[in-house]
Amino acid sequence: MDEALIQKTHQITKIIIDKMPATLFGIERQMYLAKAIQELDEEDRGTLQMLLQGFLNRMSKIEASDIDMGSTGCKGQIWYRIHGDKKPDPQMGEYSKYEMDLILLNSLMERQTKFLFEKKSLDFSYSYEVPGENEPVRLRANIYFDLGNIGMNMRLIAGEIRPISSYGFHPNIARALSLAHVKKGLILITGITGSGKSSTLDSIVDANNKSVDAHIVIIASPVEHVHIPQRCVVRHREVGSDVLSFKEGTIQALRQDPDIIIIGEMRDPETIITALEVTDSGHKVFSTLHTSSAVDSVARIIGEVPSIEQDRVRDRLADVLTVVISQKLPKTIDGKRILAKEILFMTPPIRAAIKNNNIGEIYQMLHQGSSLGMITMEQDLKRLYEQNIISYEEALANANNKKRFKEIVKYSV
């Protein structure tokens, strides 16, 4: 990092902080700092912006996926997640809480600042041009309050999309993901935060964009990768700026002649019910859930809706669900990350198990369904372990059913 840029930032922020009344606390203090940012001249705001971009440019150099900044939680340092581990980088300098408040608030537009102060958290996409590069750098950001100060996480959005062929999907699964072969149905990509769900969705969108003549509507919070139309019309609708909510975006999409609807996340009962209804009307819908297994995903959808709605949702889910891909990113022996996946492909017995509320039976069907393209997380972790890609300890740590993992590894030996 340019030391002169760091020192210039300290000078700019010191003038504002020294003038800040000691009687201000919490949101009033942040409102004061936001107003001070708006009153800075273009050169000083540009300096703060350059510093932030310096933090972000560092990410690609050190193969970081995420950056964390601000408030007491970061101890005045800039933290990066590199191959799963989050550590501070002393080369990026140290900053007081108020300095980071100013640097982060400077990255927002006025309407975004108002939203942050009202809701105490804001999801948004962030991009900037890099000299000599063809495409801008894009990141997904979440800025929020932390003990009265501002904290922010930003995730780097990969510029290149992983080809769908690299996932090694069984032909049944590949056909289910393609509009050319299956015109309707609900496909879920699930996993914890940072498990690569967005990357998988982008690969699926890209594959369809290149292979069919259609219309894809993407509803996201925020929009990450921007897909260039190839054989498809591709619409990107960001929740908060282009549409009010996932539910509203999904309903509106029906009036836009879509072939594929991407719902960034099914995060509330209203969105879940709307997604099921839209799929039931004959559309192909992709979405994500924060669950750790395919079976948990089915249970989560049913459990999220009010009890009075659960029987209806259970029947509809059984009718429209096509595929569930659940993902994890265990650490490899050489310290990197690799995809481990669990895949559920809907069959008549699995549909019956969902309708009859016998969800506990699904795991065994999944375990025995390899000929159809199904695989459990434990089976895929076993594969990675036996190929000497991940350690036994890492495989066991990522297993959803540790007892079953131990059994199948022992049996294979």
C-alpha positions in Angstrom: 0.0 0.0 0.0 1.2 3.5 -0.9 2.4 5.1 2.5 1.8 8.6 1.1 -1.9 7.7 0.4 -2.3 6.3 4.0 -0.8 9.5 5.5 -3.0 11.7 3.3 -6.0 9.8 4.5 -5.0 10.3 8.1 -4.7 14.0 7.5 -8.1 14.3 5.8 -10.0 12.3 8.5 -8.2 13.9 11.4 -9.6 17.3 10.5 -13.2 16.0 10.5 -12.7 13.9 13.7 -11.1 16.7 15.7 -14.2 18.9 14.9 -16.7 16.2 15.9 -18.7 17.3 19.0 -18.0 15.0 22.0 -21.7 15.0 22.8 -22.6 12.9 19.8 -23.2 9.2 20.1 -24.4 6.3 18.0 -26.5 7.2 14.9 -26.1 11.0 15.6 -22.3 10.6 15.3 -22.6 8.6 12.1 -25.0 11.3 10.7 -22.4 13.9 11.5 -19.6 12.0 9.8 -21.8 11.3 6.7 -22.6 15.0 6.4 -18.9 15.8 6.7 -18.1 13.4 3.9 -20.7 15.1 1.6 -19.0 18.4 2.3 -15.5 17.3 1.4 -14.1 18.5 -1.9 -13.7 16.0 -4.8 -10.0 15.6 -4.4 -10.3 14.5 -0.7 -13.2 12.2 -1.4 -11.1 10.7 -4.3 -8.2 10.1 -1.9 -10.5 8.1 0.5 -11.8 6.2 -2.5 -8.3 5.4 -3.8 -7.4 4.0 -0.3 -10.4 1.7 -0.3 -9.6 0.6 -3.9 -6.1 -0.2 -2.7 -7.5 -2.5 0.0 -9.6 -4.2 -2.7 -6.8 -4.5 -5.3 -4.9 -6.4 -2.7 -7.5 -9.2 -2.7 -6.6 -10.6 -6.2 -2.9 -10.5 -5.4 -3.2 -12.6 -2.2 -6.1 -14.8 -3.6 -8.6 -13.5 -1.0 -12.3 -14.1 -1.3 -13.5 -11.5 1.3 -12.3 -8.4 3.1 -13.5 -7.1 6.5 -13.1 -3.5 7.7 -14.2 -1.2 10.4 -15.4 -0.9 14.0 -13.9 -2.6 17.1 -14.2 -6.1 15.6 -11.2 -5.5 13.2 -8.9 -3.8 15.7 -8.1 -1.0 13.2 -6.7 -3.4 10.7 -7.9 -4.7 7.3 -8.7 -8.4 7.3 -8.8 -10.9 4.4 -10.2 -14.4 4.0 -7.6 -16.5 2.1 -8.5 -20.1 1.3 -10.9 -20.1 4.2 -8.8 -18.5 6.9 -9.4 -14.8 7.9 -6.3 -12.8 9.0 -5.3 -9.1 9.3 -2.8 -7.7 6.7 -0.3 -5.3 8.4 0.7 -3.9 5.0 -2.6 -2.1 4.7 -2.0 0.2 7.7 -4.0 0.8 10.9 -7.0 3.1 11.3 -9.2 4.3 14.1 -12.9 3.5 14.3 -13.9 6.9 13.2 -11.4 6.9 10.3 -12.9 3.7 9.0 -16.4 5.1 9.5 -15.4 7.9 7.1 -13.7 5.7 4.6 -16.7 3.3 4.4 -19.4 6.0 4.4 -17.5 7.6 1.5 -18.2 4.5 -0.6 -21.9 5.0 -0.4 -24.3 7.2 -2.4 -26.5 9.5 -0.5 -29.6 7.3 -0.8 -27.6 4.3 0.3 -26.5 6.2 3.4 -30.1 7.0 4.3 -31.1 3.4 3.9 -28.2 2.3 6.1 -29.2 4.7 8.9 -32.8 3.6 8.7 -32.3 -0.2 8.4 -28.9 -0.5 10.2 -27.6 -2.7 7.4 -27.3 -2.5 3.6 -26.5 -5.0 0.8 -25.1 -3.5 -2.3 -22.9 -4.2 -5.3 -19.7 -2.2 -5.8 -17.6 -1.9 -8.9 -14.6 0.2 -10.1 -12.4 0.4 -13.2 -8.8 -0.8 -13.1 -6.5 0.7 -15.7 -5.4 -1.8 -18.3 -8.2 -4.3 -17.4 -11.1 -4.9 -19.8 -13.7 -5.6 -17.1 -14.4 -3.6 -13.9 -13.8 -5.2 -10.6 -17.1 -6.2 -9.0 -17.8 -7.0 -5.3 -20.8 -7.9 -3.2 -20.9 -5.8 0.0 -22.7 -5.7 3.3 -22.3 -2.6 5.4 -23.7 -2.5 8.9 -23.6 -1.0 12.4 -21.4 -2.6 15.1 -21.4 -1.0 18.6 -22.3 2.3 17.0 -19.6 2.3 14.4 -19.6 1.1 10.8 -18.3 -2.4 9.7 -18.2 -3.8 6.2 -17.6 -7.1 4.5 -17.0 -7.3 0.7 -16.8 -10.4 -1.4 -14.9 -10.5 -4.6 -17.0 -11.6 -7.6 -15.0 -13.8 -9.9 -14.6 -12.2 -13.4 -14.6 -15.6 -15.1 -17.5 -18.1 -14.9 -16.6 -21.7 -14.2 -17.9 -23.9 -17.1 -20.8 -26.1 -16.2 -18.9 -29.1 -17.6 -16.3 -28.7 -14.8 -18.8 -29.7 -12.1 -19.0 -33.3 -13.4 -22.7 -33.5 -13.1 -24.4 -36.8 -14.1 -26.3 -36.5 -17.4 -29.7 -36.6 -15.5 -28.6 -33.6 -13.5 -27.1 -31.7 -16.5 -30.4 -32.2 -18.4 -32.5 -31.0 -15.4 -30.4 -27.8 -15.2 -30.8 -27.0 -18.9 -33.9 -25.3 -20.3 -33.3 -27.1 -23.6 -34.2 -30.4 -21.9 -36.5 -29.5 -19.0 -38.8 -26.5 -19.4 -40.0 -26.2 -15.8 -39.3 -27.1 -12.2 -37.6 -25.8 -9.1 -33.8 -26.3 -8.7 -32.2 -25.3 -5.4 -28.5 -24.5 -4.8 -27.9 -24.7 -1.0 -25.0 -24.3 1.4 -23.7 -22.0 4.1 -22.4 -18.5 3.4 -19.3 -18.7 1.3 -19.9 -22.2 -0.1 -20.0 -21.1 -3.8 -23.8 -21.0 -4.3 -23.6 -17.8 -6.4 -20.8 -19.2 -8.6 -22.8 -22.4 -9.3 -25.9 -20.3 -10.2 -23.7 -18.1 -12.5 -22.4 -21.3 -14.3 -26.0 -22.5 -14.8 -27.1 -19.1 -16.1 -24.1 -18.9 -18.4 -24.7 -22.4 -19.8 -28.4 -21.6 -20.6 -27.4 -18.2 -22.0 -25.1 -19.9 -24.5 -27.4 -22.8 -25.5 -31.0 -21.7 -25.7 -33.1 -18.8 -27.2 -34.9 -17.6 -24.2 -35.4 -14.9 -21.5 -33.7 -15.1 -18.1 -34.8 -12.8 -15.2 -32.3 -12.6 -12.3 -33.6 -11.1 -9.0 -30.7 -10.6 -6.6 -29.6 -8.8 -3.5 -27.2 -7.5 -4.7 -26.6 -8.3 -8.3 -23.1 -9.9 -8.5 -22.0 -11.2 -11.9 -23.6 -9.3 -14.8 -24.3 -11.7 -17.7 -23.8 -10.4 -21.2 -26.8 -11.5 -23.4 -25.8 -14.2 -25.9 -28.6 -16.3 -27.0 -30.8 -15.1 -24.2 -32.3 -11.8 -23.1 -30.9 -11.4 -19.6 -32.5 -9.0 -17.1 -30.7 -8.2 -13.7 -33.0 -6.8 -11.1 -31.4 -5.7 -7.8 -33.6 -5.8 -4.7 -33.7 -2.3 -3.2 -32.8 -0.4 -6.4 -34.7 -2.1 -9.2 -37.4 -3.9 -7.3 -38.7 -3.8 -3.7 -38.3 -7.4 -2.7 -37.6 -11.0 -4.0 -41.4 -11.6 -3.8 -42.3 -8.5 -5.8 -39.6 -9.3 -8.4 -40.8 -12.8 -8.8 -44.4 -11.8 -9.3 -43.4 -9.0 -11.7 -41.3 -11.5 -13.7 -44.4 -13.4 -14.7 -45.5 -10.3 -16.7 -42.1 -10.1 -18.4 -42.4 -13.3 -20.5 -39.6 -15.2 -18.7 -38.3 -18.7 -19.4 -36.0 -18.9 -16.4 -36.4 -17.0 -13.2 -33.4 -16.8 -10.8 -34.5 -15.9 -7.2 -31.3 -15.0 -5.4 -32.5 -16.3 -2.1 -35.6 -17.8 -0.6 -35.2 -16.1 2.7 -38.8 -15.7 4.0 -42.2 -17.5 3.9 -43.7 -15.1 1.3 -40.8 -15.6 -1.2 -40.9 -19.4 -0.7 -44.7 -19.6 -1.3 -44.4 -17.3 -4.3 -41.5 -19.3 -5.8 -43.5 -22.5 -5.5 -46.6 -20.9 -7.1 -44.5 -19.5 -10.0 -42.9 -22.9 -10.6 -46.2 -24.6 -10.4 -47.5 -22.3 -13.2 -45.0 -23.9 -15.6 -41.8 -21.9 -15.2 -38.2 -23.0 -14.6 -37.0 -21.4 -11.3 -33.6 -21.5 -9.6 -33.0 -20.3 -6.1 -30.7 -20.7 -3.0 -31.1 -21.6 0.6 -28.8 -21.4 3.6 -28.9 -25.1 4.5 -26.1 -27.7 4.9 -27.8 -30.7 3.2 -30.4 -31.6 0.6 -32.7 -33.2 3.1 -32.4 -30.1 5.4 -33.4 -28.0 2.4 -36.7 -29.8 2.0 -37.4 -29.6 5.8 -36.4 -26.0 5.9 -38.8 -24.9 3.1 -41.7 -26.7 4.9 -40.8 -25.5 8.3 -40.4 -21.9 7.2 -44.1 -21.4 6.3 -46.9 -21.2 8.9 -48.2 -24.5 10.1 -51.6 -23.9 8.5 -49.8 -23.7 5.1 -47.4 -26.7 5.6 -49.6 -29.5 4.0 -50.2 -27.4 0.9 -46.5 -26.4 0.6 -45.4 -30.0 1.2 -47.6 -31.2 -1.7 -46.6 -28.4 -4.0 -42.9 -28.8 -3.2 -43.1 -32.5 -4.0 -44.7 -31.7 -7.4 -42.3 -29.0 -8.5 -38.9 -29.7 -7.0 -36.5 -31.2 -9.5 -33.0 -31.0 -8.1 -31.2 -29.9 -4.9 -27.5 -29.3 -5.0 -26.0 -28.8 -1.6 -22.4 -27.5 -1.5 -19.4 -27.2 0.8 -15.8 -26.0 0.2 -13.5 -28.2 2.3 -9.8 -27.2 2.5 -7.5 -29.3 0.4 -4.2 -30.8 1.5 -2.3 -28.0 -0.2 -4.3 -25.3 1.6 -6.8 -24.3 -1.1 -10.5 -25.0 -1.4 -12.5 -27.6 -3.4 -16.2 -28.2 -4.1 -17.9 -31.1 -2.3 -21.5 -31.6 -3.2 -24.6 -33.5 -2.3 -27.2 -33.9 -5.1 -30.8 -34.9 -4.7 -32.7 -35.8 -7.9 -36.4 -36.1 -7.5 -38.0 -39.6 -8.1 -41.5 -40.9 -7.4 -40.5 -42.5 -4.1 -38.8 -39.2 -2.9 -41.9 -37.2 -4.0 -44.1 -39.6 -2.0 -41.8 -39.3 1.1 -42.2 -35.5 1.0 -46.0 -35.6 0.5 -46.3 -38.2 3.3 -44.1 -36.2 5.6 -41.5 -39.0 5.8 -38.5 -36.8 5.1 -36.3 -39.0 7.2 -36.5 -41.7 4.5 -35.0 -39.4 1.8 -31.3 -39.8 2.9 -31.2 -43.5 2.3 -32.8 -43.1 -1.2 -30.2 -40.4 -1.9 -27.4 -42.7 -0.7 -28.6 -45.5 -3.0 -29.3 -43.2 -6.0 -25.9 -43.0 -7.7 -27.2 -44.5 -10.9 -29.6 -41.5 -11.3 -27.0 -38.9 -10.5 -27.5 -38.6 -6.7 -24.7 -38.5 -4.1 -24.6 -37.7 -0.4 -22.1 -35.3 1.0 -20.5 -38.1 2.9 -20.0 -40.1 -0.4 -18.4 -37.1 -2.1 -16.2 -36.3 0.8 -15.1 -40.0 0.8 -14.2 -39.6 -2.9 -12.1 -36.5 -2.2 -10.4 -38.2 0.7 -9.6 -41.4 -1.3 -8.2 -39.3 -4.1 -5.8 -37.7 -1.6 -7.3 -34.2 -2.2 -8.5 -33.6 1.4 -7.4 -35.1 4.7 -9.5 -37.5 6.6 -10.0 -35.0 9.4 -11.2 -32.3 6.9 -13.6 -34.7 5.3 -15.0 -35.8 8.7 -15.3 -32.1 9.8 -17.4 -31.3 6.8 -19.6 -34.5 6.9 -23.2 -33.8 7.8 -23.6 -37.4 9.1 -20.3 -38.2 10.7 -21.4 -41.7 11.8 -22.3 -42.6 8.2 -19.0 -41.1 6.9 -17.0 -43.3 9.3 -19.0 -46.3 8.3 -18.5 -45.9 4.5 -14.8 -45.1 4.8 -14.2 -48.1 7.1 -16.3 -50.3 4.8 -14.3 -49.2 1.7 -11.1 -50.0 3.4 
